[in-house]
């Protein structure tokens, strides 16, 4: 959920709660004010009756009007001084309908007798007034909520637009292209600070990348030179004179170690280039043709191990570096041969969705760390970088590589 949507939800919900509570309180106050006014009118009527009784020593005539009724009854002396307001039903004599009313019951002393006076007024006008006020309040509340929603939706979207623009630039930022993140024009202090921080971060990343690239290039060049010299000297030494069996074994070990060091250097350099996206020969590659070519290259190794092949190849074109595609296949094929058993089987399936390579072989303990660098079994003669390189290549192009083991070891690349 976006921040603006969440803010709208909280803001509108809070406003609605506050408006409902204040509207209810407002309604109660209006109702109370109108009731007090009605009670004052009843009190005025009461005072007029008392004055009339006092002046003329008789009761006024009972009356029944559209909005007021007056009646008298004799009451016991114990009710002398009784006075009470109450809500009652009021029968409208004109429409013969029951309406809400307000009643005042009081007493007056006339010639030594206690007379109970009942004055009833209709509350229809008051209720209508309260209803109109309530509807007006409700309409104002709805208009306010809609206004808040519209303002928050469009105004906040405009206010947050610089943030989304900065975020978009950060997502599209590629350090290998040495791009700069242009400042987004805004008057919001927080976004100005974000702009500055992002640009400062991008500058540091570009500088670090530049230094790393320089270091990688220099290290590669400096390591290649002594390795080439060592290999050249070993070749010359082997051709100069005869050696004893012990000397020959030592030289062979040195030669193998030098070759392994050279391959390790090349693999680490390749990983660095892949991670920094320095191999840019992206093109449309006929993957089926590349798999068939790799099968011909490994044919001799298949025959030496007595391995049987099962192929199910469909046409598939991928957009990637042909060099990296060749390396990926070479690593997967080498892995399938190296970790197979004598007389085992290799199954290769290529479809529009995936490349699946399965091979027979013994189980091993590193299945959860297969794609880690230098992760290899104790029986392996490799360097433990092949699958790490393959995974890095898949990450570069957005492919997903996975491993599963049931009856066979299965590696799948989902395009």
RODO-2510 file (C-alpha; in nm, 4 decimals, decimal comma):
residues 415
     n   res          X          Y          Z
     1     x     0,0000     0,0000     0,0000
     2     x     0,1322     0,3421    -0,0942
     3     x     0,1978     0,5992     0,1745
     4     x    -0,0549     0,8406     0,0244
     5     x    -0,3276     0,5725     0,0250
     6     x    -0,2496     0,4809     0,3820
     7     x    -0,2512     0,8489     0,4804
     8     x    -0,5891     0,8950     0,3075
     9     x    -0,7341     0,5981     0,4924
    10     x    -0,6146     0,7162     0,8319
    11     x    -0,7074     1,0799     0,7643
    12     x    -1,0568     1,0082     0,6339
    13     x    -1,1274     0,7448     0,9020
    14     x    -1,0138     0,9811     1,1775
    15     x    -1,2113     1,2701     1,0285
    16     x    -1,5207     1,0514     0,9998
    17     x    -1,4971     0,9397     1,3627
    18     x    -1,4454     1,2966     1,4838
    19     x    -1,7291     1,4318     1,2696
    20     x    -1,9691     1,1581     1,3849
    21     x    -1,8882     1,2241     1,7507
    22     x    -1,9082     1,6026     1,7162
    23     x    -2,2262     1,5701     1,5077
    24     x    -2,3875     1,3598     1,7786
    25     x    -2,2860     1,6096     2,0460
    26     x    -2,4096     1,8953     1,8239
    27     x    -2,7426     1,7182     1,7801
    28     x    -2,7792     1,6729     2,1576
    29     x    -2,7018     2,0371     2,2231
    30     x    -2,9514     2,1594     1,9611
    31     x    -3,2120     1,9216     2,1003
    32     x    -3,1431     2,0456     2,4517
    33     x    -3,1630     2,4123     2,3463
    34     x    -3,4967     2,3608     2,1678
    35     x    -3,6336     2,1637     2,4635
    36     x    -3,5347     2,4435     2,7014
    37     x    -3,7092     2,6924     2,4753
    38     x    -4,0209     2,4769     2,4770
    39     x    -4,0040     2,4502     2,8557
    40     x    -3,9799     2,8300     2,8816
    41     x    -4,2933     2,8627     2,6646
    42     x    -4,4733     2,6154     2,8929
    43     x    -4,3545     2,8123     3,1960
    44     x    -4,4922     3,1336     3,0408
    45     x    -4,8285     2,9616     2,9895
    46     x    -4,8156     2,8411     3,3513
    47     x    -4,7472     3,1926     3,4776
    48     x    -5,0335     3,3372     3,2716
    49     x    -5,2737     3,0786     3,4164
    50     x    -5,1588     3,1584     3,7702
    51     x    -5,2079     3,5323     3,7071
    52     x    -5,5547     3,4715     3,5595
    53     x    -5,6561     3,2499     3,8518
    54     x    -5,5241     3,4979     4,1043
    55     x    -5,6979     3,7924     3,9348
    56     x    -6,0374     3,6384     3,8540
    57     x    -6,0495     3,3619     4,1178
    58     x    -6,1502     3,1137     3,8539
    59     x    -5,9853     2,8843     3,6013
    60     x    -5,9566     2,9745     3,2350
    61     x    -6,1491     2,7571     2,9933
    62     x    -5,9835     2,4299     2,8824
    63     x    -5,8491     2,4575     2,5284
    64     x    -5,7360     2,2289     2,2520
    65     x    -5,5448     2,3943     1,9726
    66     x    -5,3340     2,2577     1,6880
    67     x    -5,0086     2,2950     1,8805
    68     x    -5,1246     2,3268     2,2416
    69     x    -5,3696     2,1664     2,4829
    70     x    -5,4819     2,2845     2,8274
    71     x    -5,6772     2,0825     3,0850
    72     x    -5,7644     2,1015     3,4560
    73     x    -5,8416     1,8333     3,7116
    74     x    -5,8959     1,8432     4,0809
    75     x    -5,6136     1,6824     4,2752
    76     x    -5,5592     1,5841     4,6365
    77     x    -5,3957     1,8391     4,8632
    78     x    -5,0905     1,6154     4,8859
    79     x    -4,9962     1,7189     4,5292
    80     x    -4,9857     2,0873     4,6182
    81     x    -4,6683     2,2421     4,4777
    82     x    -4,6155     1,9550     4,2313
    83     x    -4,4410     2,0596     3,9079
    84     x    -4,2972     1,8283     3,6368
    85     x    -4,1855     1,8447     3,2717
    86     x    -4,2071     1,5291     3,0581
    87     x    -4,2104     1,3977     2,7005
    88     x    -4,5499     1,2671     2,5922
    89     x    -4,7506     1,1876     2,2870
    90     x    -4,9588     1,4731     2,1539
    91     x    -5,2819     1,4135     1,9633
    92     x    -5,3207     1,6687     1,6871
    93     x    -5,6970     1,7449     1,6745
    94     x    -5,6797     1,8689     1,3174
    95     x    -5,5062     1,5674     1,1603
    96     x    -5,6084     1,3264     1,4355
    97     x    -5,2492     1,1995     1,4466
    98     x    -5,0173     1,1230     1,7325
    99     x    -4,7221     1,3624     1,7477
   100     x    -4,4306     1,4086     1,9873
   101     x    -4,5098     1,6590     2,2630
   102     x    -4,3770     1,8238     2,5771
   103     x    -4,5932     1,8394     2,8893
   104     x    -4,5868     2,0529     3,2003
   105     x    -4,7930     1,9302     3,4950
   106     x    -4,8284     2,1823     3,7762
   107     x    -5,0759     2,2846     4,0445
   108     x    -5,2586     2,5964     4,1511
   109     x    -5,4622     2,6688     4,4657
   110     x    -5,8088     2,7993     4,3949
   111     x    -6,0497     2,8649     4,6797
   112     x    -5,8761     2,6167     4,9040
   113     x    -5,8726     2,3437     4,6426
   114     x    -5,5699     2,2013     4,4640
   115     x    -5,6160     2,2080     4,0879
   116     x    -5,3848     2,0033     3,8633
   117     x    -5,2985     2,1937     3,5466
   118     x    -5,1751     2,0033     3,2387
   119     x    -5,0223     2,2068     2,9565
   120     x    -4,9104     2,0113     2,6494
   121     x    -4,7296     2,1567     2,3483
   122     x    -4,6457     1,9871     2,0190
   123     x    -4,2758     1,9241     1,9460
   124     x    -4,3259     1,8777     1,5713
   125     x    -4,1739     2,2116     1,4779
   126     x    -3,8797     2,1539     1,7126
   127     x    -3,8254     1,8023     1,5789
   128     x    -3,8466     1,9312     1,2223
   129     x    -3,5931     2,1990     1,3038
   130     x    -3,3594     1,9437     1,4634
   131     x    -3,4015     1,7145     1,1627
   132     x    -3,3200     1,9963     0,9189
   133     x    -3,0155     2,0939     1,1224
   134     x    -2,9058     1,7281     1,1349
   135     x    -2,9437     1,6861     0,7570
   136     x    -2,7520     2,0078     0,6945
   137     x    -2,4777     1,8870     0,9307
   138     x    -2,4699     1,5477     0,7563
   139     x    -2,4463     1,7131     0,4146
   140     x    -2,1637     1,9400     0,5316
   141     x    -1,9868     1,6358     0,6783
   142     x    -2,0149     1,4419     0,3507
   143     x    -1,8965     1,7403     0,1485
   144     x    -1,6037     1,7836     0,3867
   145     x    -1,5073     1,4144     0,3635
   146     x    -1,5301     1,4145    -0,0159
   147     x    -1,3275     1,7353    -0,0289
   148     x    -1,0645     1,5823     0,2010
   149     x    -1,0466     1,2711    -0,0152
   150     x    -1,0148     1,4653    -0,3413
   151     x    -0,7624     1,7112    -0,1981
   152     x    -0,5564     1,4362    -0,0392
   153     x    -0,5671     1,2236    -0,3520
   154     x    -0,4599     1,4865    -0,6019
   155     x    -0,2672     1,7282    -0,3849
   156     x    -0,0710     1,4556    -0,2088
   157     x     0,0044     1,2866    -0,5405
   158     x     0,1492     1,6125    -0,6652
   159     x     0,3404     1,6666    -0,3418
   160     x     0,4873     1,3149    -0,3554
   161     x     0,5671     1,3246    -0,7280
   162     x     0,9309     1,4355    -0,6719
   163     x     0,9792     1,1354    -0,4412
   164     x     0,8491     0,8931    -0,7032
   165     x     1,0653     1,0578    -0,9689
   166     x     1,3743     1,0182    -0,7482
   167     x     1,2787     0,6563    -0,6777
   168     x     1,2365     0,5879    -1,0496
   169     x     1,5807     0,7319    -1,1211
   170     x     1,7324     0,5197    -0,8446
   171     x     1,5731     0,2048    -0,9897
   172     x     1,7077     0,2786    -1,3374
   173     x     2,0520     0,3768    -1,2078
   174     x     2,3314     0,1615    -1,3537
   175     x     2,6735     0,2165    -1,2105
   176     x     2,8452     0,0540    -1,5069
   177     x     2,7118     0,3298    -1,7323
   178     x     2,8547     0,5966    -1,5006
   179     x     2,5239     0,7822    -1,5086
   180     x     2,4373     1,0781    -1,2863
   181     x     2,1075     1,1165    -1,1028
   182     x     1,9774     1,4615    -1,1884
   183     x     1,8286     1,6662    -0,9062
   184     x     1,4491     1,6787    -0,8961
   185     x     1,3092     2,0339    -0,8704
   186     x     1,1034     2,0632    -0,5506
   187     x     1,0361     2,3074    -0,2674
   188     x     0,9892     2,0371    -0,0003
   189     x     1,2847     2,0339     0,2391
   190     x     1,2711     1,6566     0,2951
   191     x     1,2792     1,5863    -0,0788
   192     x     1,5617     1,8352    -0,1280
   193     x     1,7580     1,6484     0,1393
   194     x     1,6697     1,3155    -0,0239
   195     x     1,7905     1,4532    -0,3563
   196     x     2,1229     1,5524    -0,2039
   197     x     2,1644     1,2187    -0,0248
   198     x     2,0857     1,0168    -0,3377
   199     x     2,3279     1,2201    -0,5494
   200     x     2,5980     1,1877    -0,2839
   201     x     2,5395     0,8136    -0,2656
   202     x     2,5507     0,7806    -0,6452
   203     x     2,8781     0,9734    -0,6539
   204     x     3,0307     0,7437    -0,3897
   205     x     2,9083     0,4331    -0,5727
   206     x     3,0514     0,5566    -0,9030
   207     x     3,3828     0,6350    -0,7359
   208     x     3,3929     0,2948    -0,5638
   209     x     3,3015     0,1224    -0,8888
   210     x     3,5698     0,3111    -1,0766
   211     x     3,8305     0,2179    -0,8151
   212     x     3,7143    -0,1452    -0,8131
   213     x     3,7280    -0,1629    -1,1922
   214     x     4,0759    -0,0108    -1,1931
   215     x     4,1881    -0,2528    -0,9216
   216     x     4,0415    -0,5511    -1,1088
   217     x     4,2070    -0,4520    -1,4354
   218     x     4,5416    -0,3864    -1,2679
   219     x     4,5260    -0,7052    -1,0613
   220     x     4,4374    -0,9076    -1,3686
   221     x     4,7235    -0,7619    -1,5654
   222     x     4,9729    -0,7972    -1,2813
   223     x     4,8724    -1,1585    -1,2096
   224     x     4,8765    -1,2673    -1,5703
   225     x     5,2337    -1,1555    -1,6214
   226     x     5,3995    -1,3657    -1,3453
   227     x     5,1773    -1,6645    -1,4292
   228     x     5,2854    -1,6452    -1,7923
   229     x     5,6490    -1,6163    -1,6849
   230     x     5,6167    -1,9186    -1,4531
   231     x     5,4573    -2,1290    -1,7285
   232     x     5,7201    -2,0193    -1,9787
   233     x     6,0062    -2,0986    -1,7394
   234     x     5,8575    -2,4370    -1,6581
   235     x     5,8261    -2,5183    -2,0281
   236     x     6,1870    -2,4169    -2,0826
   237     x     6,3016    -2,6133    -1,7774
   238     x     6,1230    -2,9277    -1,8899
   239     x     6,2954    -2,9082    -2,2288
   240     x     6,6522    -2,8500    -2,1041
   241     x     6,7653    -3,1761    -1,9497
   242     x     6,6517    -3,5047    -1,8080
   243     x     6,5217    -3,5227    -1,4526
   244     x     6,4931    -3,7906    -1,1980
   245     x     6,1501    -3,9377    -1,1272
   246     x     6,1303    -3,7392    -0,8029
   247     x     6,2222    -3,4111    -0,9763
   248     x     5,9736    -3,4829    -1,2537
   249     x     5,6961    -3,5412    -1,0007
   250     x     5,7775    -3,2141    -0,8257
   251     x     5,7782    -3,0228    -1,1540
   252     x     5,4494    -3,1835    -1,2535
   253     x     5,2922    -3,0734    -0,9237
   254     x     5,4219    -2,7184    -0,9787
   255     x     5,2865    -2,7205    -1,3336
   256     x     4,9420    -2,8383    -1,2198
   257     x     4,9299    -2,5882    -0,9340
   258     x     5,0257    -2,3075    -1,1717
   259     x     4,7545    -2,4128    -1,4143
   260     x     4,4984    -2,4261    -1,1334
   261     x     4,6064    -2,0807    -1,0162
   262     x     4,5690    -1,9502    -1,3713
   263     x     4,2179    -2,0969    -1,4026
   264     x     4,1255    -1,9574    -1,0610
   265     x     4,2456    -1,6141    -1,1674
   266     x     4,0414    -1,6302    -1,4866
   267     x     3,7298    -1,7496    -1,2993
   268     x     3,7506    -1,4738    -1,0359
   269     x     3,8115    -1,2147    -1,3043
   270     x     3,5104    -1,3444    -1,4964
   271     x     3,2940    -1,3254    -1,1827
   272     x     3,4010    -0,9650    -1,1268
   273     x     3,3175    -0,8772    -1,4869
   274     x     2,9752    -1,0443    -1,4627
   275     x     2,8902    -0,8757    -1,1313
   276     x     2,9815    -0,5359    -1,2733
   277     x     2,8112    -0,6067    -1,6076
   278     x     3,1291    -0,5487    -1,8050
   279     x     3,0467    -0,8084    -2,0732
   280     x     2,8147    -0,6242    -2,3070
   281     x     2,8015    -0,8400    -2,6225
   282     x     2,4289    -0,9068    -2,5773
   283     x     2,2601    -1,0662    -2,8790
   284     x     1,9931    -1,3152    -2,9820
   285     x     2,1398    -1,6609    -2,9252
   286     x     2,0011    -1,9842    -3,0744
   287     x     2,0165    -2,1846    -2,7521
   288     x     1,9265    -2,5155    -2,9149
   289     x     2,2137    -2,4786    -3,1615
   290     x     2,4495    -2,3890    -2,8752
   291     x     2,3413    -2,6975    -2,6749
   292     x     2,3972    -2,9219    -2,9774
   293     x     2,7429    -2,7712    -3,0303
   294     x     2,8301    -2,8277    -2,6634
   295     x     2,7114    -3,1897    -2,6912
   296     x     2,9562    -3,2508    -2,9769
   297     x     3,2379    -3,0955    -2,7719
   298     x     3,1625    -3,3242    -2,4735
   299     x     3,0961    -3,6354    -2,6843
   300     x     3,4372    -3,7856    -2,6064
   301     x     3,3907    -3,7334    -2,2306
   302     x     3,0481    -3,8967    -2,2501
   303     x     3,1989    -4,1999    -2,4207
   304     x     3,4877    -4,2256    -2,1746
   305     x     3,2447    -4,2374    -1,8813
   306     x     3,0069    -4,4734    -2,0594
   307     x     2,7292    -4,2165    -2,0139
   308     x     2,4005    -4,2486    -2,2000
   309     x     2,2174    -3,9380    -2,3244
   310     x     1,8478    -3,8581    -2,3404
   311     x     1,7678    -3,5432    -2,5377
   312     x     1,4473    -3,3465    -2,5786
   313     x     1,5401    -3,0179    -2,7458
   314     x     1,2988    -2,7534    -2,8693
   315     x     1,3833    -2,4297    -3,0458
   316     x     1,4667    -2,1499    -2,8053
   317     x     1,6192    -1,8056    -2,8587
   318     x     1,7610    -1,6089    -2,5652
   319     x     1,8862    -1,2523    -2,5536
   320     x     2,2200    -1,2630    -2,3751
   321     x     2,5956    -1,2743    -2,4264
   322     x     2,6900    -1,5740    -2,6400
   323     x     3,0180    -1,5964    -2,4484
   324     x     2,8358    -1,6186    -2,1129
   325     x     2,5789    -1,8614    -2,2522
   326     x     2,8646    -2,0876    -2,3648
   327     x     3,0272    -2,0652    -2,0200
   328     x     2,6983    -2,1534    -1,8464
   329     x     2,6460    -2,4618    -2,0609
   330     x     3,0097    -2,5629    -2,0252
   331     x     2,9842    -2,5451    -1,6420
   332     x     2,6579    -2,7416    -1,6297
   333     x     2,7816    -3,0084    -1,8716
   334     x     3,1134    -3,0402    -1,6856
   335     x     2,9247    -3,0731    -1,3576
   336     x     2,6997    -3,3468    -1,5032
   337     x     3,0029    -3,5434    -1,6262
   338     x     3,2323    -3,4873    -1,3259
   339     x     2,9749    -3,5912    -1,0645
   340     x     2,8280    -3,8831    -1,2581
   341     x     2,8914    -4,2516    -1,2110
   342     x     3,0399    -4,5042    -1,4521
   343     x     2,7739    -4,6065    -1,7008
   344     x     2,5398    -4,3341    -1,5737
   345     x     2,2862    -4,1222    -1,7548
   346     x     2,2393    -3,7581    -1,8509
   347     x     1,8999    -3,6153    -1,9492
   348     x     1,8841    -3,2760    -2,1235
   349     x     1,5523    -3,1017    -2,1933
   350     x     1,5197    -2,7613    -2,3598
   351     x     1,1823    -2,5898    -2,3925
   352     x     1,0543    -2,2380    -2,4353
   353     x     1,0347    -2,2015    -2,0578
   354     x     1,3446    -2,3765    -1,9245
   355     x     1,6648    -2,5738    -1,9697
   356     x     1,6767    -2,8853    -1,7479
   357     x     1,9912    -3,0982    -1,7111
   358     x     1,9692    -3,4134    -1,4979
   359     x     2,2423    -3,6634    -1,4221
   360     x     2,2816    -3,9777    -1,2182
   361     x     2,5280    -3,9756    -0,9310
   362     x     2,5792    -4,0173    -0,5602
   363     x     2,4278    -3,7856    -0,3031
   364     x     2,6453    -3,5240    -0,1332
   365     x     2,6359    -3,2969     0,1672
   366     x     2,6564    -2,9499     0,0063
   367     x     2,3193    -2,9364    -0,1686
   368     x     2,2153    -2,6231     0,0270
   369     x     2,5369    -2,4394    -0,0669
   370     x     2,5762    -2,5497    -0,4269
   371     x     2,5824    -2,1997    -0,5688
   372     x     2,8199    -2,0541    -0,3102
   373     x     3,1726    -1,9692    -0,4175
   374     x     3,4374    -2,2339    -0,3473
   375     x     3,1638    -2,4751    -0,2394
   376     x     3,2611    -2,8266    -0,3467
   377     x     3,2643    -3,1808    -0,2162
   378     x     3,5796    -3,3409    -0,0816
   379     x     3,5953    -3,5678    -0,3886
   380     x     3,5737    -3,2843    -0,6418
   381     x     3,8823    -3,1767    -0,8325
   382     x     3,7316    -2,8458    -0,9427
   383     x     3,7618    -2,5059    -0,7779
   384     x     3,4000    -2,4728    -0,6684
   385     x     3,3335    -2,1684    -0,8871
   386     x     3,1507    -2,3171    -1,1870
   387     x     2,7993    -2,3147    -1,0421
   388     x     2,8630    -1,9795    -0,8714
   389     x     2,9533    -1,8306    -1,2106
   390     x     2,6465    -1,9899    -1,3719
   391     x     2,4158    -1,8485    -1,1022
   392     x     2,5725    -1,5032    -1,1404
   393     x     2,5107    -1,5179    -1,5162
   394     x     2,1469    -1,6161    -1,4547
   395     x     2,1068    -1,3293    -1,2088
   396     x     2,2498    -1,0891    -1,4646
   397     x     1,9787    -1,1748    -1,7193
   398     x     1,6923    -1,2302    -1,4760
   399     x     1,6861    -1,6095    -1,5112
   400     x     1,6275    -1,8427    -1,2171
   401     x     1,8496    -2,1435    -1,1565
   402     x     1,7521    -2,4159    -0,9107
   403     x     1,8676    -2,7587    -0,7970
   404     x     1,6631    -3,0631    -0,7051
   405     x     1,7539    -3,4174    -0,6167
   406     x     1,5200    -3,7120    -0,6335
   407     x     1,6514    -4,0100    -0,8248
   408     x     1,8792    -3,7830    -1,0247
   409     x     2,0592    -3,4520    -0,9694
   410     x     1,8628    -3,1876    -1,1617
   411     x     1,9607    -2,8309    -1,2478
   412     x     1,6944    -2,6086    -1,4033
   413     x     1,7300    -2,2660    -1,5629
   414     x     1,3939    -2,0902    -1,5931
   415     x     1,4045    -1,8242    -1,8624
***
